[in-house]
């Protein structure tokens, strides 16, 4: 295997986001639709409810017009109907025959309610191995590297499955540390086992910066990590946060996930390259009316996907969305690598509206990270009423930096407010906190803090 070749899969990856790939996708999509109709009770019901048969679909346009998207709300409805009987839930979603191929069952973290099950079918594990290998090769992971797996391992969708995804990647060593180990143990194990690729949330990577000298007696830069492989939250796609991680670790930072994508090594963040045109069909959908959004350079919408290999599909089975809002870029990337790109704007269910202006927590984080080290980068959005409506002003708790004096805080608040108004069209009310006040997370950081009671108060 030539380590200098451009792509992991030299047959497929050069064709990503090309007219040739588009021609290949349509017959696979139509075959996948037939398969779902015959094998998945859930998707057969969706097709019948649309008043069509699979044979009625002849084009991508027909497909988008005929079948509404599905998402986690549909899963919650099934759970409400049958209860927490996972066998019944999964059989309804994926069919009896596929349950015999179910090898590993994981879940989301469940931070916003009942955890969403993430089944790993054997056929799907093979697809994941291929996609993750494409991502790892582009990131520069090569034989001899040691990957410290620091996502939550216990039932977490981004944790244990990675041990399977990289099982055939040449020459790498997996070190399953897990976020559950806690900051001290993570740092100790990374050092002991000479991990040079750290896989975890951006929140964890930031927390390790703060704790390294206390635990190890030196900075994270001295650990020798060459690659940060970040996912499960949008931090690695925030330019200010990415630049901080690269500076502190002396490593390249890559964004991974929200579909089948990974960012590239270009110095300026370009979004994540979609790596799976041959395995999944990607769409943008208007989050307000469900209509299709053309895949044009700069377009924004709710991401939905359909597996072109339905035997292995889990949630991206048939026009399924994980509620992420993406912005896509279809023009060639300056890095020279193939595949259209997407940036995570935010989650549709995290969107806030201040005087009708949509605001996402990730966008607020981007502004605040730009003021490090005068702030620590840790903050919370305080909600005094059920979202998405926010009665102005937007209320923030922000930790100031160690060296900032109390008399400087009003001026700093004014600077942050001006920058937020310029970029996001909102002016916040800031409550200052001392460094270290807010809880640090080794998994996803919950940025929304509720200060209200009643319906809708289960905000994570």
DOVEXZA-994416 format. One line per 5 residues: number of its first residue (from 0); their letters; for each residue x, y, z of C-alpha. Coordinates in Angstrom, 3 decimals. Layout:
NUM) A) X,Y,Z  ...;
//
This chain:
0) XXXXX) 0.000,0.000,0.000  1.662,3.197,-1.198  1.636,5.722,1.640  2.147,8.617,-0.776  -1.028,8.068,-2.792;
5) XXXXX) -3.626,10.848,-2.654  -6.692,8.909,-1.533  -7.493,5.745,0.383  -9.792,4.616,-2.434  -8.268,5.726,-5.714;
10) XXXXX) -11.143,4.221,-7.714  -13.990,6.079,-5.998  -12.733,9.237,-4.297  -11.560,11.081,-7.420  -15.186,10.822,-8.651;
15) XXXXX) -16.815,12.411,-5.593  -19.040,15.386,-6.454  -18.770,14.803,-10.220  -21.433,14.286,-12.926  -20.164,10.705,-13.313;
20) XXXXX) -20.920,10.005,-9.659  -24.354,11.577,-10.004  -25.156,9.152,-12.824  -24.061,6.247,-10.645  -26.196,7.390,-7.718;
25) XXXXX) -29.642,7.371,-9.347  -29.964,3.622,-10.104  -28.583,2.857,-6.648  -31.106,5.210,-5.061  -34.030,3.628,-6.915;
30) XXXXX) -32.872,0.142,-5.930  -32.491,1.256,-2.303  -36.041,2.631,-2.321  -37.375,-0.743,-3.513  -35.352,-2.482,-0.806;
35) XXXXX) -36.726,-0.229,1.949  -40.282,-0.825,0.734  -39.835,-4.578,0.899  -37.864,-4.814,4.151  -38.525,-1.883,6.522;
40) XXXXX) -42.026,-1.593,8.043  -41.268,2.009,9.042  -40.161,3.120,5.584  -42.838,1.090,3.819  -45.345,3.049,5.897;
45) XXXXX) -43.718,6.334,4.881  -43.887,5.382,1.198  -47.517,4.277,1.425  -48.466,7.406,3.348  -47.011,9.417,0.468;
50) XXXXX) -49.470,7.617,-1.827  -46.840,6.161,-4.149  -45.068,2.952,-5.073  -41.278,2.796,-5.452  -41.676,2.384,-9.206;
55) XXXXX) -43.285,5.834,-9.411  -39.936,7.454,-8.587  -37.847,8.084,-11.712  -35.537,10.929,-10.691  -33.932,12.718,-7.757;
60) XXXXX) -36.606,15.397,-8.114  -39.399,12.816,-7.875  -37.812,11.412,-4.746  -37.538,14.786,-2.982  -41.090,15.763,-3.917;
65) XXXXX) -42.765,12.497,-2.926  -41.341,11.461,0.436  -41.089,13.811,3.448  -37.981,13.601,5.583  -37.924,11.662,8.868;
70) XXXXX) -35.959,12.346,12.018  -35.566,11.759,15.697  -39.086,13.002,16.386  -40.372,9.990,14.445  -38.297,7.719,16.676;
75) XXXXX) -39.765,9.360,19.767  -43.263,8.717,18.411  -42.464,5.029,17.986  -41.063,4.908,21.526  -44.218,6.597,22.841;
80) XXXXX) -46.305,3.952,21.063  -44.428,0.762,22.007  -42.483,1.895,25.084  -38.802,1.297,25.708  -38.840,-2.137,24.097;
85) XXXXX) -35.765,-1.920,21.892  -36.549,-5.117,19.991  -39.955,-3.787,18.938  -38.533,-0.376,18.073  -35.699,-1.689,15.926;
90) XXXXX) -37.801,-4.382,14.252  -40.345,-1.764,13.207  -37.606,0.497,11.905  -35.363,-1.999,10.174  -37.322,-5.240,9.708;
95) XXXXX) -37.030,-8.733,11.159  -34.455,-10.027,8.684  -31.971,-7.260,9.441  -32.180,-7.871,13.181  -30.290,-11.118,12.576;
100) XXXXX) -27.409,-9.001,11.232  -27.341,-6.630,14.235  -23.910,-6.952,15.835  -23.419,-3.878,18.049  -26.033,-1.610,19.600;
105) XXXXX) -25.007,1.841,20.803  -26.855,5.090,21.513  -26.519,8.838,21.490  -25.638,10.498,24.782  -29.320,11.190,25.406;
110) XXXXX) -28.640,14.760,26.512  -31.977,16.045,25.214  -34.217,13.199,26.369  -34.446,9.480,25.640  -31.213,8.255,23.990;
115) XXXXX) -31.546,7.439,20.289  -30.429,3.867,19.534  -27.588,3.531,17.019  -27.584,-0.019,15.629  -24.440,-1.294,13.939;
120) XXXXX) -25.306,-3.985,11.414  -22.449,-6.093,10.127  -22.993,-4.784,6.603  -22.966,-1.231,7.951  -19.739,-1.787,9.860;
125) XXXXX) -18.054,-2.619,6.552  -19.317,0.658,5.091  -18.114,2.563,8.163  -14.657,0.981,7.857  -14.436,2.274,4.301;
130) XXXXX) -15.627,5.791,5.128  -13.437,6.120,8.216  -10.440,4.847,6.287  -11.022,7.500,3.636  -11.184,10.142,6.392;
135) XXXXX) -8.129,8.862,8.270  -6.007,8.731,5.125  -6.837,12.345,4.284  -5.958,13.371,7.844  -2.518,11.845,7.488;
140) XXXXX) -2.971,8.856,9.800  -0.437,6.249,8.727  1.004,2.900,9.871  2.696,3.301,13.233  0.255,5.884,14.591;
145) XXXXX) -1.507,5.324,17.919  -5.095,6.529,18.205  -6.275,7.454,21.684  -10.037,6.981,21.636  -11.430,9.491,24.138;
150) XXXXX) -15.093,9.687,23.178  -17.448,8.068,25.667  -17.040,4.314,25.218  -20.027,3.179,27.272  -22.864,2.780,24.732;
155) XXXXX) -21.782,5.905,22.828  -22.160,5.939,19.046  -18.776,7.627,18.527  -16.965,5.419,21.022  -16.791,1.631,20.889;
160) XXXXX) -17.646,1.374,17.155  -14.361,3.088,16.282  -12.539,-0.012,17.516  -14.312,-1.837,14.677  -14.040,0.953,12.114;
165) XXXXX) -10.240,0.996,12.271  -9.785,-2.764,12.678  -8.472,-3.182,9.130  -6.644,0.136,8.819  -2.981,-0.744,8.282;
170) XXXXX) -0.540,-0.492,11.149  -2.441,1.657,13.653  -2.789,0.910,17.358  -6.095,1.695,19.071  -5.935,2.836,22.709;
175) XXXXX) -9.534,2.895,24.060  -9.222,5.327,26.965  -12.784,6.673,26.980  -14.121,9.966,28.288  -15.326,8.049,31.347;
180) XXXXX) -11.717,7.720,32.524  -11.680,11.372,33.517  -9.187,14.106,32.707  -6.312,12.895,34.891  -6.359,9.339,33.581;
185) XXXXX) -6.779,10.482,29.977  -3.651,12.622,30.208  -1.703,9.874,31.961  -2.701,7.199,29.440  -1.994,9.439,26.448;
190) XXXXX) 1.509,9.990,27.798  2.129,6.382,28.920  1.026,4.802,25.637  2.589,7.495,23.448  -0.694,8.323,21.737;
195) XXXXX) -0.115,10.695,18.810  -3.677,10.877,17.423  -6.300,12.055,19.921  -9.953,11.356,19.097  -12.529,13.146,21.230;
200) XXXXX) -14.777,16.157,21.568  -13.391,19.695,21.216  -14.612,20.265,24.781  -12.328,17.499,26.006  -9.380,18.831,24.023;
205) XXXXX) -9.851,22.272,25.587  -10.165,20.825,29.077  -6.925,18.873,28.671  -5.149,22.155,27.873  -6.248,23.550,31.232;
210) XXXXX) -5.322,20.432,33.245  -2.113,19.209,31.613  0.412,21.194,33.643  -1.357,20.352,36.888  -1.491,16.611,36.111;
215) XXXXX) 1.677,16.055,34.085  3.833,19.043,34.889  3.988,20.189,31.277  1.722,21.497,28.518  -0.239,19.375,26.061;
220) XXXXX) 2.212,20.414,23.342  4.830,18.196,25.012  2.633,15.093,24.563  3.665,14.804,20.915  0.132,14.643,19.527;
225) XXXXX) 0.219,15.267,15.784  -3.507,15.001,14.973  -6.664,15.976,16.859  -9.640,14.108,15.414  -12.650,15.984,16.816;
230) XXXXX) -16.346,15.234,16.576  -19.747,15.023,18.349  -20.006,18.833,18.565  -19.170,21.679,16.157  -16.168,23.187,17.959;
235) XXXXX) -13.465,22.040,15.531  -15.286,23.900,12.776  -15.163,27.205,14.655  -12.080,29.005,13.273  -11.157,30.681,16.562;
240) XXXXX) -11.379,27.451,18.526  -9.571,25.448,15.851  -6.714,27.954,15.810  -6.422,27.752,19.597  -6.287,23.944,19.588;
245) XXXXX) -3.660,23.915,16.842  -1.557,26.460,18.702  -1.763,24.766,22.103  -1.187,21.202,20.870  1.134,21.942,17.979;
250) XXXXX) -1.091,19.547,16.020  -3.387,19.543,13.006  -7.066,19.680,13.943  -9.650,17.805,11.900  -13.426,17.970,12.111;
255) XXXXX) -15.293,14.693,11.679  -18.933,13.666,11.467  -22.445,15.123,11.176  -22.708,12.632,8.339  -19.943,10.956,6.407;
260) XXXXX) -17.372,13.735,6.226  -14.018,15.021,7.420  -12.257,18.348,7.115  -9.029,18.814,5.199  -5.582,20.125,6.099;
265) XXXXX) -6.015,23.541,4.457  -4.828,26.289,6.855  -8.218,28.007,6.666  -11.156,25.817,7.674  -13.096,24.822,4.547;
270) XXXXX) -15.780,22.634,6.103  -15.931,18.851,5.926  -15.554,17.015,2.645  -18.439,14.601,2.034  -16.706,11.263,1.447;
275) XXXXX) -19.559,8.908,0.674  -21.323,9.756,-2.593  -21.134,6.082,-3.582  -22.670,4.947,-0.283  -25.173,7.681,0.584;
280) XXXXX) -27.193,10.335,-1.223  -26.976,13.772,0.440  -29.715,16.436,0.332  -30.473,19.846,1.791  -34.024,20.539,2.950;
285) XXXXX) -35.761,23.759,3.950  -36.251,23.424,7.738  -39.434,25.521,7.605  -41.429,23.833,4.841  -39.540,20.604,4.098;
290) XXXXX) -38.956,21.543,0.471  -35.700,20.755,-1.336  -32.847,23.268,-1.255  -30.712,23.188,-4.436  -27.147,21.985,-3.864;
295) XXXXX) -25.539,25.252,-4.878  -22.360,26.824,-3.557  -23.153,28.546,-0.253  -26.656,27.063,0.149  -27.926,26.362,3.670;
300) XXXXX) -30.501,23.866,4.860  -31.355,20.876,7.001  -29.189,17.917,6.012  -30.885,14.621,5.128  -29.345,11.490,3.647;
305) XXXXX) -30.323,8.165,2.130  -28.159,5.063,2.200  -27.363,3.600,-1.212  -26.451,0.345,0.544  -29.639,-0.191,2.586;
310) XXXXX) -28.576,-3.520,4.079  -26.000,-1.604,6.105  -27.944,1.590,6.777  -28.821,2.787,10.239  -30.245,6.310,10.488;
315) XXXXX) -29.357,7.579,7.069  -31.667,4.959,5.607  -34.253,7.008,3.680  -34.338,10.824,3.758  -33.392,10.812,7.440;
320) XXXXX) -32.078,13.875,9.253  -30.116,14.234,12.482  -31.407,17.826,12.732  -28.144,19.485,11.714  -28.225,22.676,9.647;
325) XXXXX) -25.474,22.595,7.014  -24.006,25.119,4.621  -22.567,23.465,1.508  -19.747,24.451,-0.835  -19.733,22.778,-4.218;
330) XXXXX) -16.856,24.634,-5.855  -13.401,22.980,-5.703  -11.653,23.189,-2.349  -8.334,25.070,-2.293  -6.805,21.968,-0.687;
335) XXXXX) -7.287,20.163,-3.996  -9.134,17.175,-2.506  -12.401,15.813,-3.894  -15.908,15.988,-2.492  -18.280,18.889,-1.881;
340) XXXXX) -17.953,20.407,1.580  -20.338,21.232,4.389  -20.116,23.337,7.519  -22.346,22.825,10.536  -24.264,26.025,11.136;
345) XXXXX) -26.043,24.551,14.176  -28.757,22.148,15.188  -32.313,22.939,14.191  -33.507,22.091,17.714  -30.844,24.377,19.260;
350) XXXXX) -31.805,27.435,17.233  -32.792,30.485,19.243  -34.731,33.491,17.939  -33.964,36.934,19.317  -36.366,39.507,17.845;
355) XXXXX) -36.931,37.000,15.035  -33.210,36.702,14.285  -32.046,33.044,14.256  -28.988,32.464,16.441  -27.132,29.190,17.018;
360) XXXXX) -24.996,28.377,20.091  -22.086,27.421,17.815  -22.096,30.933,16.341  -22.050,32.488,19.811  -19.157,30.214,20.762;
365) XXXXX) -17.246,31.369,17.691  -17.444,34.988,18.838  -16.454,34.200,22.429  -13.496,32.034,21.398  -12.135,35.020,19.522;
370) XXXXX) -11.561,36.791,22.853  -9.381,34.086,24.467  -7.251,34.577,26.657  -9.219,37.554,27.989  -11.970,34.962,28.471;
375) XXXXX) -11.444,31.265,29.167  -13.769,30.292,26.315  -16.298,28.708,28.687  -19.798,30.168,28.749  -23.504,29.369,29.052;
380) XXXXX) -26.583,30.756,27.354  -29.200,31.387,30.037  -32.790,30.771,28.943  -35.533,32.372,31.027  -38.344,30.976,28.854;
385) XXXXX) -38.795,27.871,26.711  -36.839,28.080,23.438  -36.615,29.004,20.652  -38.005,32.446,21.577  -35.622,34.650,23.547;
390) XXXXX) -36.860,37.932,24.956  -33.982,40.419,24.500  -31.359,40.744,25.654  -29.721,37.369,25.088  -28.314,36.424,28.497;
395) XXXXX) -24.809,34.970,28.728  -22.597,33.796,31.565  -18.937,34.046,30.539  -15.768,33.230,32.451  -13.202,36.015,32.214;
400) XXXXX) -9.509,35.225,31.869  -7.084,34.868,34.782  -5.271,38.124,34.039  -8.340,40.308,33.503  -9.003,42.789,36.305;
405) XXXXX) -12.480,43.594,37.547  -12.209,47.158,36.299  -11.661,45.891,32.739  -14.790,43.761,32.551  -17.246,46.449,31.426;
410) XXXXX) -15.038,47.375,28.479  -14.564,43.719,27.577  -18.321,43.124,27.706  -18.804,46.087,25.371  -16.258,44.662,22.898;
415) XXXXX) -17.910,41.249,22.900  -21.327,42.829,22.504  -20.204,44.904,19.507  -18.641,41.878,17.816  -21.730,39.774,18.433;
420) XXXXX) -23.978,42.492,17.068  -21.805,42.866,13.976  -21.714,39.141,13.219  -24.969,37.802,14.676  -27.218,40.903,14.889;
425) XXXXX) -27.849,40.462,18.633  -26.556,42.318,21.690  -26.054,40.154,24.802  -26.297,40.888,28.490  -23.164,39.389,30.078;
430) XXXXX) -22.756,38.113,33.615  -19.080,37.609,34.429  -17.823,34.507,36.217  -14.410,33.716,37.662  -12.216,31.248,35.748;
435) XXXXX) -13.090,27.644,36.541  -16.639,28.403,37.698  -18.433,26.438,34.982  -18.341,22.667,34.864  -15.915,21.198,32.345;
440) XXXXX) -17.010,18.286,30.173  -15.061,15.408,28.677  -18.018,14.680,26.392  -20.404,17.209,24.852  -20.637,20.558,26.611;
445) XXXXX) -24.211,21.666,27.179  -24.263,25.379,26.392  -27.913,26.058,27.239  -28.821,26.643,30.886  -32.517,26.773,31.772;
450) XXXXX) -33.803,29.257,34.287  -37.492,28.544,33.898  -40.003,25.877,34.879  -42.859,24.203,33.114  -43.392,22.807,29.654;
455) XXXXX) -40.252,22.731,27.556  -37.968,23.036,30.589  -35.991,19.877,29.765  -33.412,21.902,27.848  -30.014,20.212,27.856;
//
